Amino acid sequence: MIHHPDFGMFDVFAATLPSLKFEPIGHVNYAETVLPIRDGLPKYRDFPVEFGGTGELVDE
């Protein structure tokens, strides 16, 4: 897990929860991607506004 005290959140790696029905809703920090993914999900340049980012989207 990774603790993000500024957001009051923890990241939990989905692979550690085998029974989790995981449905991704977007990609963060996509401006720094090295592996483009064409899946139709929103791609944020940094983070959504709700998480302190600009909310700016990057084209797929």
N, C-alpha and C positions, 0 to 999 in steps of 0.2 A: 504494500500500500504506500501511497504517497500522500502526505498531509499538506494541504494548502491553507494555512492559517488565515491569510488575507481574505479568503472566500468562505471560510468556515466549512471546508469540504475535504473529503478524502477521495483519492482515486483508488479503486479496487480493480485489479486486472481481471477481466471477465473470464479468462481461462482458468482462474482459480475457483470458479463457481460452476461446476459442470452441469448443474440443473437449471442454471439461469437461461431464460429465453431472451437473449440479447437482440435488440433491434436498434442499430445505429440511427442517429437522427442528423448527423452532420460531421464535418471535419474541422478541427481547429488548427491554427498556425499553418494553414495550407500555402501561404506565400513562401514558406521554407521547404515545401515538399521536394523530395527527390524521386518519388514514385507516383506519377499522376494516376488518379483513380477515377474512372468514368462510371459513376454509379447513380447519378441523378440527385445525390444529396447535396445540401448547401455546403459550400466550402468557404470558411471564414479566413480572411487574411490573417487575423490574430485570434480574437475571441468574440463571442456574441457580447452585446452591450451588457446583458445581465451578469456577465462574468468579468466586467471591467475592460472589455475590448472596444474596438471601434464599431463592430458589427458589420464591417465592410466585407462584401462577398467577392470571391475570386471566380472568374469564369472557369468552367470545366474544360 
